[in-house]
Amino acid sequence: MADDEEAPRPVPREVRIDKRQVRVLAHPLRMRLLGALRVNGPATATTLAELLDTNTGATSYHLRQLAEVGLVTEDPDRGSGRQRWWQAAHDVTNWEPTDFDDDPDARAAIEWIQGDQVRLLAETAERWFTTQHEWSVAWRDAIGMGDIFMTIPPDRLKELQAEVWQVLERYHREVDAADPQARPVQVFLAAYPLREGLR
């Protein structure tokens, strides 16, 4: 490979969360901490506390809870003395809702996480609506949502979501984050059944 060619990004490290991990993750601050580490990269508890408008003590405690179940790790290449740097252990969290059918606590935790994702989508959309006039024409035309109605069996729906996810992962690997026009975005993938009578 030529010196001026950039090496391809590694395939995102994924984790299929287990019952213990999902119970630990189902907490508002822990979800935000893990998300911040995935988006912004390694950070100290102090930096994360300032970013998320919380206190360092609570941030350190919840980082340790996430570390105990392997969702975050200390960054071995950073830190000195008492200063600890943390990083996300994985880029993507996977699960099947039925993974937790036999554990009521884990099932309640995953339902809370799913609800939190919907709340995050609503908050993200509302924030965009209030600030979109500050963005360029190119970004205003690129950002947004769409939907489509279809009648489909569950196995084909899983295939569809897996195929779309592969496209998202490819863009995640290939897009040059150093491009001066690049900005962080969050892409939500969701499919829900229509109410009876609307089919």
Secondary structure, DSSP 4 states (H G I P E B T S, - for coil): --TTSPPPPPPPPEEE--HHHHHHH-SHHHHHHHHHHHHH-SEEHHHHHHHHTS-HHHHHHHHHHHHHTTSEEE-TTS--TT--EEEES-SEEE--GGGGTT-HHHHHHHHHHHHHHHHHHHHHHHHHHHHGGGS-HHHHHH-----------HHHHHHHHHHHHHHHHHHHHHS-TTSTT-----------PPPTT--
